[in-house]
């Protein structure tokens, strides 16, 4: 909350200047996600602001909407790899799942994969050399695209916890 208040002060803003809140639901650290979600929900309720949730798995796939039939989004958290599958409309009917480096290199070598640039530095070099791997820069303008395509979380926002 202090970072939010500092941001408002530095940019001469108040809560009356915003009409909606966007919150990343993960993946990430349990405590950090819970704190961010609680803060976002509290502000949205107190100020009657729209609250939108998204996750990094989906965010990393935006540039490939209607371009790839199947997209596998990968991330790494606390020395563990995780994967989530999306169709060409960026719909996923699967949960994120933990996966080993060996499974990624053998099972997904030729599949279309995306990794967010900000976490690519934590990936093993063997993974970074795989076929059909795309390292993408996460652009906040893409979040508006997700909203326009009705791909943001519609239910009560729940974080993605990875152990």
C-alpha positions as CSV (number, residue, x, y, z in Angstrom):
1,X,0.0,0.0,0.0
2,X,2.9,2.3,0.7
3,X,4.2,1.9,-2.8
4,X,0.8,2.8,-4.2
5,X,0.5,5.9,-2.0
6,X,4.1,6.9,-2.9
7,X,3.2,6.5,-6.6
8,X,0.1,8.7,-6.2
9,X,2.2,11.4,-4.4
10,X,5.0,11.3,-7.0
11,X,2.5,11.7,-9.8
12,X,0.1,14.2,-8.1
13,X,-2.8,11.7,-8.2
14,X,-5.6,10.8,-5.9
15,X,-8.0,7.8,-5.8
16,X,-10.6,10.1,-7.5
17,X,-8.3,10.1,-10.6
18,X,-8.7,6.4,-11.3
19,X,-11.7,4.5,-12.5
20,X,-10.4,0.9,-12.4
21,X,-7.8,-1.3,-10.8
22,X,-5.8,-4.1,-12.6
23,X,-4.2,-6.7,-10.4
24,X,-1.8,-9.5,-11.4
25,X,-3.1,-12.8,-9.9
26,X,0.2,-14.6,-10.3
27,X,1.9,-16.8,-10.4
28,X,4.0,-15.7,-7.5
29,X,4.7,-15.7,-3.9
30,X,1.7,-16.6,-1.7
31,X,2.1,-13.7,0.8
32,X,2.8,-11.1,-1.9
33,X,-0.2,-12.2,-4.0
34,X,-2.6,-12.2,-1.0
35,X,-1.4,-8.7,0.0
36,X,-1.8,-7.3,-3.5
37,X,-5.2,-8.8,-3.9
38,X,-6.4,-7.7,-0.5
39,X,-5.2,-4.1,-1.2
40,X,-6.8,-4.0,-4.7
41,X,-10.1,-5.4,-3.4
42,X,-10.1,-3.0,-0.5
43,X,-9.5,0.0,-2.7
44,X,-12.1,-1.1,-5.3
45,X,-14.7,-1.7,-2.6
46,X,-14.0,1.6,-0.8
47,X,-14.0,3.7,-3.9
48,X,-16.5,1.7,-6.0
49,X,-13.9,1.0,-8.7
50,X,-13.9,-1.7,-11.3
51,X,-11.4,-4.5,-10.5
52,X,-9.8,-6.6,-13.2
53,X,-7.6,-9.7,-12.7
54,X,-5.2,-11.3,-15.1
55,X,-2.3,-13.7,-14.8
56,X,1.2,-13.8,-16.3
57,X,0.6,-17.1,-18.2
58,X,-2.2,-15.4,-20.2
59,X,-0.5,-12.1,-20.5
60,X,2.5,-13.7,-22.2
61,X,0.3,-15.2,-24.9
62,X,-1.4,-12.0,-26.1
63,X,0.8,-11.5,-29.2
64,X,-0.2,-14.9,-30.5
65,X,-4.0,-14.5,-30.3
66,X,-5.5,-16.3,-33.4
67,X,-2.0,-17.0,-34.7
68,X,-1.2,-20.4,-33.0
69,X,-3.5,-23.3,-32.5
70,X,-1.9,-24.3,-29.2
71,X,0.3,-22.1,-27.0
72,X,2.2,-23.3,-23.9
73,X,3.1,-20.6,-21.5
74,X,6.0,-21.3,-19.2
75,X,7.3,-19.7,-16.1
76,X,9.8,-20.4,-13.3
77,X,9.2,-19.8,-9.6
78,X,11.4,-20.9,-6.7
79,X,13.5,-23.2,-8.9
80,X,10.4,-25.0,-10.3
81,X,9.0,-24.8,-13.8
82,X,5.3,-24.4,-14.5
83,X,3.3,-24.6,-17.7
84,X,-0.2,-23.7,-18.8
85,X,-1.9,-24.6,-22.2
86,X,-4.0,-22.1,-24.2
87,X,-5.9,-22.5,-27.5
88,X,-5.7,-19.9,-30.3
89,X,-8.4,-17.8,-28.7
90,X,-6.3,-17.7,-25.5
91,X,-8.8,-19.9,-23.7
92,X,-7.4,-22.5,-21.2
93,X,-9.3,-25.4,-19.8
94,X,-6.3,-26.7,-17.9
95,X,-4.7,-25.6,-14.6
96,X,-1.1,-24.6,-14.4
97,X,1.0,-27.5,-13.6
98,X,4.5,-28.1,-12.3
99,X,6.8,-29.6,-14.9
100,X,10.5,-30.7,-14.9
101,X,13.2,-29.3,-17.2
102,X,13.5,-32.8,-18.7
103,X,9.7,-32.9,-19.5
104,X,9.9,-29.5,-21.1
105,X,12.9,-30.4,-23.3
106,X,11.5,-33.8,-24.4
107,X,7.8,-33.4,-24.5
108,X,7.5,-29.8,-25.6
109,X,10.6,-29.2,-27.7
110,X,8.6,-28.7,-31.0
111,X,5.5,-27.2,-29.5
112,X,4.9,-23.4,-29.6
113,X,6.0,-21.9,-26.3
114,X,6.2,-18.5,-24.7
115,X,8.2,-17.2,-21.8
116,X,8.0,-13.7,-20.3
117,X,11.3,-11.8,-20.9
118,X,11.5,-10.8,-17.2
119,X,11.7,-14.4,-16.1
120,X,13.7,-15.9,-19.0
121,X,17.0,-15.2,-17.2
122,X,16.0,-17.8,-14.6
123,X,15.5,-20.5,-17.2
124,X,18.0,-23.2,-18.0
125,X,20.0,-22.5,-21.2
126,X,18.8,-25.9,-22.6
127,X,15.2,-24.7,-22.4
128,X,16.1,-21.3,-23.9
129,X,17.5,-23.1,-27.0
130,X,14.3,-25.1,-27.8
131,X,12.5,-24.9,-31.1
132,X,9.5,-22.6,-31.3
133,X,10.3,-20.8,-28.1
134,X,9.3,-17.1,-28.0
135,X,10.5,-14.8,-25.3
136,X,8.0,-12.0,-25.0
137,X,8.0,-8.5,-23.5
138,X,4.9,-8.0,-21.3
139,X,3.2,-4.9,-22.5
140,X,0.5,-3.3,-20.3
141,X,-1.4,-2.2,-23.4
142,X,-2.0,-5.9,-24.0
143,X,-4.2,-6.0,-20.8
144,X,-6.7,-3.7,-22.5
145,X,-6.8,-6.2,-25.4
146,X,-7.6,-9.0,-22.9
147,X,-10.4,-6.9,-21.5
148,X,-11.8,-6.1,-25.0
149,X,-11.7,-9.8,-25.9
150,X,-13.5,-10.6,-22.6
151,X,-10.6,-12.8,-21.4
152,X,-10.1,-11.3,-18.0
153,X,-11.3,-13.0,-14.8
154,X,-15.0,-12.4,-14.3
155,X,-15.4,-14.2,-11.0
156,X,-14.1,-13.2,-7.6
157,X,-10.4,-12.8,-8.2
158,X,-8.4,-15.7,-6.9
159,X,-4.6,-15.8,-7.0
160,X,-2.5,-18.5,-8.7
161,X,-0.3,-20.0,-6.0
162,X,2.7,-22.0,-6.9
163,X,4.5,-24.0,-4.3
